[in-house]
Amino acid sequence: MTPPTSSLRMALRAAPLRSVQSSHAPRRAPSSRRALQVFSEGNGRFIVGGNWKCNGTKASVTALIDELNAGQLSGAKVDIVVAPTFLHIHTAMAGLDASRFQVAAQNSWVEDFNDPTHHYDSNTGAFTGEVSAEMLEDMGIPWVILGHSERRTLMGETDAIVGKKVAHARFHGLNVIACVGETLAERESNSTLEVIFRQLQAVADEIDDREHSSWGSQVVIAYEPVWAIGTGKVATPEQVQEVHAAIRKWLADNVSAEVSKATRIQYGGSVNAGNCEELAKFSDVDGFLVGGASLKGEDFIKICNSSAVHYKAVGRM
Ligand code: PGA
């Protein structure tokens, strides 16, 4: 895959951006405030990510790989990307059926977030404990998850850092799942879309290849409301569809109509085998990013198979 042009290197506009407020798991799910909106559905292939987070032993990872390989996929088209820890990536790549499962890293490094003279191709070196996009590229790891709310809140990653990480990973040809999402306080103060647009803008500011179709096919947006992650409080389908439609419109207005259509928008936050089909029916839900349920092979395969429900609902069988 061709990396973006050198203009990316020039695209270092380090405008200070507010970071997402941290928030702890809420006790209740916020209610839906607005009516369902539809902008224009995407045309990308359904994509389901399994974010294994900081979980796994040699034995449990091997068992999960076996469960996934044994899983019966429905036959409906679906991209499946699982994200083990860095330690378990090799085992996953060696063991998973590569015709059905791809692998992602959960993070990659970029240096000098605020240095306007920074070059995107110098991120290996004295950065103890980090793994760079260059290394992921070298190891043939095709995907990386960036901007997950746990990294934003626990590791202090700002919108600007996430934008630079996405651009740097793209520069090295990686496919990116870029996560956005609001806290409970932000939703309750009606600033959900403002927060999400700010997070998207930070990515758009750094990806200077926005005319390239790769923005659409190789950057997946995962909408993950912070209050729904790991809490069992799944967003309602209407809440999900509303935000996804708004993201797609934002992409059309701020990047291009082609990118808006081609970009896959995943929902993440307490997706499980029981609620995936209801969520998959919505036209702008192009897949899921799954945490807890991705550690159970059978459940995860069922979530992947909700692609068939999605295509049927949107008339793309
Ligand atoms: P969850 O996590 O499915 O456990 O809520 C989702 C995520 O963090 O990607």
Residues whose N, C-alpha, C, O or C-beta is under 5 A from the ligand:
A	BS01	PGA	N51 A228 I229 G230 T231 G268 G269 S270 V271 L289 V290 G291 G292 A293
